[in-house]
Amino acid sequence: MSEIPSVCFVCGNMATCCHYGAPSCSSCKTFFRRNTLMGRSMKCAQDGKCRIETGMRCCRACRYQKCLKVGMSPHRVIDKQNRKECYQPLISFLCSRDGALSAKLNDLLYIEQKIKVLRESDYFPYSLSRSIEAFLAQPSPLNQADNYQIITNWLQPIQWKNFSSEVPQLPYKLWGYVEIVLAIEFYKTFDIFNSLPHSDKLCLLKATLRQIRLFHSSYDSYLRGHKEVVVEPDGYVPFAHHYRYSTQQFRFECADAYDKFHKATCVSACEDAKMTIEKAVLLKAIIAMNHDAPNLSEEARELILEERLKYVNILMRTVRLESPSDMWLSDFLRLYSMVNRNIFATNCLANLFFSEVVPLTCTSTGVKLERIWVELLIQ
């Protein structure tokens, strides 16, 4: 809202702010938060017809229902609580030394939760013709993550060689595509990125989107229990799916490139690096802040490098917190080496996709390549 609200939409008292999605007073804010977190069932003795006004002893069930009716969202309470409590020992440790660093890590963890919701929900923004620039310009779907439905029963991937109009209505995704889109949304959460000139934004995106996409899939696979190869939430293993590319020609020509790609990913390295979600999001931020991206302006390089070093600093402190005093440096170097390993794996993936898969599928079946992939191919 452009102006400070003056009246609580729940009880009519003086509002202090928009709390959890609706103008409300501190009392109604506290009431809604407490009862949402407690999760107790409430029942009205008058069939939901109680009046809710300031100064009255109100029915708790009707007061809570009115909170919901005027727009207060339980999801906002839970998100805020999760953001506050995520990895509290580490946050407290960092805060005791540098509150700005703890806030950066906390923000990354919060954004990761939003991305996870979109990734594992029915969110699927497919377009054959939309460009990177078009996705960059759109309002962020992270703000609407709670409006999408989490998919609990995925369809086993079936024999589609290209996009079908039925795909968005089914629990099935073209994972590479949606993860590139989510990588763009990840960038849009950085203040430093939003301050860059438009040309520098595009240079940075085109240089790193595939790296972020692959690293996210790698650590997410590991944290879900997979130790060797990338496995998406529906069981899809990139380029191992005979149900999409089942020709003998594909298996013969792409076998070596496929093996090289999966051996290069960071999935198996996560075990040695003792990967956790906080380490993963810090490494992802470091990968995103690539000051060596081609064609960046000198001013942009300096700003991005400065931002990258902040995340490197937080990662070092994180490793020192959990490692013996004489071991932390080797543990940190093992973890940080995954940045270069992921670059190599991304190059292997590009070779497999653009040199092997695309020629086989697009020339033999007439399948059109999405514009977003074309832009990444020719960058």
Secondary structure, 3 states (H helix, E strand, C coil): CCCCCCECCCCCCECCEEECCEEECHHHHHHHHHHHHHCCCCCCCCCCCCCCCCCCCCCHHHHHHHHHHCCCCHHHHHHHHHHHHCCHHHHHHHHHHCHHHHHHHHHHHHHHHHHHHHHCECCCCCCCCCCHHHHHHCCCHHHHHHHCCECCCCCCCCCCCCCCCCHHHCCCCCHHHHHHHHHHHHHCCCHHHHCCCHHHHHHHHHHHHHHHHHHHHHHHHHHCCCCCCCCCCCCCCCCCCCCCCCCHHHHHHHHHHHHHHHHHCCCCHHHHCCCCHHHHHHHHHHHHCCCCCCCCCHHHHHHHHHHHHHHHHHHHHHHHHHCCCCCHHHHHHHHHHHHHHHHHHHHHHHHHHHHHHHHHHHHHHCCCCCHHHHHHHHC
